[in-house]
């Protein structure tokens, strides 16, 4: 099914692209001398969540839309079998 293939390809791709965008920001944030260490930890956690969020959202959308599509397909097949030739 298309959603299974996309679910296997898109989230890792989005994680890689998010890493390219956010890893330099993570390093720059950690090297700021004026922030206390606990604020740095909070900022790093927030940046990591921003980096991971698109991949998780795309995975969830593909997973649940694939389930809904499979359920509707099964219902249609049952109705067609009841209708008869």
N, C-alpha and C positions, 0 to 999 in steps of 0.2 A: 504494500500500500504506500501511497505517496507520503502520507503523514509519518510513517515509520522511517522512511528514508530521510525526510527532512529533519525529523527529530534526532537522527543519528549524525546529521551534518551541521545543521544551523547552530545549536547551542555551543559545540566546541569552537566553531568559527567565531561566534560572538564573544566567547571567552578570550580567544586569542586577540581579537581586535580590541576588546576592552583592556586587555593587558598592555597592548601597545600604546593605548591612550592614557592609561592610569598609572602604570608602573613608574614613569618618570615623575609624575605628580606625587606618588607615594614616597619616592626617594627624596624629592625636594622638600616635602612636608616634614620628613623625619630629620632633615638637616637644618631646619630653622632654629637658630640659637635662642630666640626669645620666648619660645613656648615651653611650658613645663612638660615633663615627661608624660603625665597622665593626659594632658590635652593632645599631645602627639598621638597617644594610643587611641583616643576617641576619634581624632581626625583620620587616622589610618583605617580604623574599623569602618567609618562612614565612606571613605573612598573605596574600600574593598566591596562594600555592599552596593555602591553605585556601579562598580565594575561587573559584578555578578548578576545584577538585577535583569538586564535585557535577556541574558541566556536563560534564566529561570522562567521569565515570562513567556518567551517563545516556546520553551519546552512544555510549559503548562498548557498553552493555547493549542499546540499541536497534539498533545496527549489527549486532552479532553474533547477536542473536535474530532479526533480519530475515533474515540470511543463512541461519540454520538453518531457519527457516520456509520460505524459498524452496527450499532443498535438499530438505526433506521433501515439499513440494508437487510438485516435479519428479519425485521418486521415485514418489510416488503416481500421478501422471499416466502415467508409464512403465508401472507395474504395471497400471493400468487399460487402457492400450492393448494390452498383451500378453494380458490376459484376454479381450478381444474382445467383440463384441456377441452 
